[in-house]
Amino acid sequence: MSIGRRAPERAPGPTRPTLALAAAAGALGSLDTALNIAFPDLLVGFGIGVADLQWVVVTFVLSYGAALLVAGQIGDAIDHRLLVQAGALCSAAALAACALAPSYGWFLGARVGQGLSTALVMA
């Protein structure tokens, strides 16, 4: 570096808590799809057949896939940070709804909520 020249200033980057939150939000999608270990308990708890288990995965994937592009457009129009916060809050509510679901139909509805909220976070 020659005398009289200053090093270029770096643009401020994200803070560690922001990076931790982004990493946790990014892991949300994979956590929602890691339901396979609960399949035996779902069969017994809801009294359903093995063929019905496909809807546990399908409802999440369809709602997530259908909402992802729309959520991206919403994030562009408003603020992505707000969208991540809303998605995380909705995801917590959907997870609680899955845990408290009194029937298989309610459980599938909560899985749709998980897919939609994950789309908000991932957009």
C-alpha positions in Angstrom: 0.0 0.0 0.0 1.5 3.3 -1.0 1.7 6.3 1.3 -1.3 8.5 1.3 -3.8 5.9 0.1 -6.4 4.6 2.5 -7.8 1.2 2.4 -11.3 1.1 1.0 -14.0 0.9 3.6 -16.0 -2.2 3.8 -19.8 -2.0 3.7 -21.3 -3.1 7.0 -22.3 -6.7 6.9 -24.9 -8.6 8.8 -24.4 -9.1 12.5 -23.9 -12.5 14.1 -27.5 -12.6 15.5 -28.8 -11.8 12.1 -26.8 -14.6 10.5 -27.9 -17.0 13.3 -31.5 -16.1 12.6 -31.1 -16.6 8.9 -29.5 -20.0 9.4 -32.3 -21.1 11.7 -34.9 -19.9 9.3 -33.1 -21.8 6.5 -33.2 -25.0 8.5 -36.9 -24.6 9.0 -37.8 -26.2 5.6 -35.7 -29.3 6.3 -37.1 -29.7 9.8 -40.7 -29.7 8.4 -39.8 -32.4 5.9 -38.0 -34.6 8.5 -41.3 -36.1 9.6 -40.5 -39.6 8.4 -39.5 -40.8 11.9 -43.0 -40.1 13.2 -44.8 -42.1 10.6 -45.4 -45.2 12.9 -46.8 -42.9 15.6 -49.0 -41.2 13.1 -50.4 -44.5 11.9 -51.3 -45.6 15.5 -52.3 -42.2 16.8 -54.7 -41.3 14.0 -55.7 -44.9 13.1 -54.9 -44.5 9.5 -53.5 -46.8 6.8 -50.0 -46.7 5.3 -51.5 -45.3 2.0 -52.8 -42.3 3.9 -49.3 -41.3 5.0 -48.5 -39.9 1.5 -50.8 -37.0 2.2 -48.6 -36.0 5.2 -45.8 -35.2 2.8 -47.9 -34.2 -0.2 -49.9 -31.5 1.7 -46.7 -29.8 2.8 -44.9 -30.0 -0.5 -47.9 -28.8 -2.6 -48.6 -25.8 -0.3 -44.9 -24.9 -0.1 -44.4 -25.2 -3.8 -47.5 -23.3 -4.7 -46.9 -20.4 -2.4 -43.1 -19.9 -2.9 -43.2 -17.7 -6.0 -46.1 -15.6 -4.6 -44.2 -15.2 -1.3 -41.1 -14.1 -3.2 -43.2 -11.4 -5.0 -44.7 -10.3 -1.7 -41.2 -10.1 -0.2 -40.0 -7.9 -3.1 -43.0 -5.7 -2.7 -42.7 -5.2 1.0 -39.8 -6.3 3.1 -38.1 -9.7 3.2 -37.2 -9.3 6.8 -40.9 -8.8 7.7 -41.8 -11.8 5.6 -39.3 -14.0 7.5 -40.6 -12.8 10.8 -44.2 -13.5 9.8 -43.2 -16.9 8.4 -41.4 -17.9 11.6 -44.4 -16.9 13.7 -46.8 -18.7 11.4 -44.5 -21.7 11.4 -44.5 -21.9 15.2 -48.3 -21.7 15.2 -48.5 -24.5 12.5 -46.2 -26.7 14.5 -48.3 -26.2 17.6 -51.4 -27.0 15.5 -49.8 -30.3 14.3 -49.0 -31.3 17.9 -52.5 -30.5 19.1 -54.4 -31.8 16.0 -57.4 -33.9 17.2 -57.9 -35.7 13.9 -56.0 -36.6 10.8 -57.9 -34.0 8.8 -56.8 -31.2 11.2 -53.3 -32.6 11.1 -53.2 -32.3 7.3 -54.6 -28.7 7.5 -51.8 -27.9 9.9 -49.3 -29.4 7.5 -50.7 -27.0 4.8 -50.0 -24.2 7.3 -46.4 -25.4 7.7 -45.9 -25.4 4.0 -47.3 -21.9 3.6 -45.2 -20.5 6.5 -42.1 -22.2 5.2 -42.7 -20.5 1.8 -42.8 -17.2 3.6 -39.5 -17.9 5.3 -37.7 -19.3 2.3 -38.8 -16.6 -0.1 
